[in-house]
Amino acid sequence: MQRIIALFALAILSTACVSSRVHKELQNDFNALEQQFDSLTLKHNALEADFRELTGKLNSLEDDHDQLKKDSAEMRHKLNDLDREFTELSRSYDFLLENNKSLLERSTAENRSLLNKLQRAQDELATREDSLKLERNRIETMQQNLQQRESQINELERRLSQKDSLMSAVRDRISEALLNFEGKGLSVDMRDGNVYVTLENALLFKSASWDLDTDGEQALKSLAEVLEENPDLEVMVEGHTDSDAYRGRGQVKDNWDLSVMRATSIIRELTKNEGVDPSRLTAAGRSEYRPITDNDTPENKAINRRTEIIITPRLAELNRLMEDLK
């Protein structure tokens, strides 16, 4: 641009003689060129500004491009890593899938086995529950029977206690009634819950006789009064002899007959009291075969010659209770 201006100046100087018209035209052209120059300068400046701006943008874009390349490289690296991980995961998935299939097949078989075992256990449990129910019912029945048995035992014990109390009272009452005969061959005691009234034959009979003496009749009369007061008592009269042979007369031939006849005589005497029911009485002869002591002296033989009146409570109710307990 400066060269153009210089050329124009040179042309002007060289043509100083050019006419004013030409000079005016040139001046106009110069002005036009100068305006054009200014316009171009402005455009140039604008273009330079645009260039600088575009250069800045280019630099920024290049930086962005470089960053993108860097990011792209990192992304490619990450993508490769992800590809490797995906491949590994795929292999693991395939392995697990196959393993799971195998496990599922085994699990199905095991489950089937477990279900069979569970069914068997349930069947066994049901059987045991039935057995347990039967056993529980049996135990409940046993408990009921045990309670009933305990009640029966308590009742039996109560009755036995009543019997013992009754027999103790009867013994005391008999001892009181026969007090005048104690020391004269008569004794009263209790054995096995029964009252035993033992009378030596010297108190009741003469030797080899079954006819009662007066003292014996009086003793039996007192005893009959006690029996009348206690109608629930059973009486067993047992005759005993010593070992000396009996020289029989009439139908009484030996000690067996003699012991029975004496027992019968006592029963007849007791039943003279109308309050004594004969059905309560039993006569028995023991002969010489239930001695208290040896028949080796006259004194011992006298002890063995005796009558035992055994007084017992009626045991029908007690026997029934005992049978129920069996």
Residue, then its C-alpha position, 0 to 999 in steps of 0.5 A: m500500500q505504501r508503494i502505491i502511494a509513493l508511485f502516485a507521488l512520483a507520478i504527480l511530481s513527474t507530471a507537474c505540468v499535467s493540467s489541473r483537470v488531470h490533477k483533479e482527476l488524479q486527486n479524486d482517484f487519490n482520494a478514492l484510493e485513500q478511502q479505499f486504503d482506509s477502508l481496507t485498513l479497517k477491514h485489515n484490522a478487523l480481519e486481524a482481530d478476527f484472525r486473532e480471535l479465530t487463532g484463540k479459538l483454534n488454540s482452544l479447539e486444539d487444546d480441546h482436541d488434544q484433551l479429547k484425544k487424551d480422553s479418547a485414549e483413556m476411554r479406549h484404555k478403559l474400554n479395553d479394561l471393560d472389554r477384558e472385564f466383560t470377557e472375564l465376567s462372561r467366562s465366569y457367568d458361563f462357569l457359574l451358569e454351568n455350575n448352577k445347572s449342575l448344582l440345580e440338578r444335584s439340588t433337585a435330587e437332594n430336594r427330592s431325597l429330602l422331601n422323601k425323608l420329610q414325608r417319612a419323618q412326617d409319617e413316623l411323627a404321625t405314628r408316634e403322635d398316635s402312639l403318644k395319644l394312646e399312651r397318654n390315654r393309657i396313662e390318664t386311665m392309669q391315673q384315674n385307676l390309681q386315684q380310684r385305687e388310692s381312694q379305695i386304699n384310703e377307705l380300706e385303711r379307714r375301715l381297718s382303723q375303725k376295725d382296730s379301734l372297734m376290736s380294741a374297744v371290744r377287748d377292753r369291754i370283754s376284759e371289763a366284763l370278765l374282770n372277776f375271772e382274771g387270774k382264774g384261768l382266763s386271759v384276754d388279748m389281741r392278735d392280728g387284729n382279733v380278740y382272743v379269750t382263752l379259758e383253761n378247761a379247769l374253769l369250764f369243765k371237769s376232767a374228761s367232761w364237756d358239761l360246763d361248771t357254774d363258774g364257766e357258765q357265769a363267765l360265758k354269760s358275761l361274754a354273751e352280753v358283750l357279744e349282744e352289744n356288738p352284733d357285727l362280730e363273728v365268733m369262732v370257738e376252738g376246743h383244745t386238749d392235751s396229748d393224753a389219750y381220751r378214754g371214750r364213752g358213748q359216741v365221743k371216742d377221742n380228743w377230736d370228739l372231746s374238743v368239738m363237744r366242749a366247743t359246742s357246749i360253749i356255743r350253746e351257752l352263749t346262744k342262751n342269750e337271745g341277742v346273740d345270733p347263732s349264725r355268728l358262731t362257729a364251733a371247731g375242735r383242734s384236738e391236741y394238735r395246736p399246743i401252746t407248750d410241750n405236753d411234758t409236765p402236768e402243768n404244761k398239759a393243763i395249759n394246753r387243755r383250753t378253749e379259745i374264743i376268737i372274736t373277729p369283725r365281719l370282714a365282708e366289706l373289707n374283703r370286697l374292698m380288698e378284691d377291688l384292689k386286686 
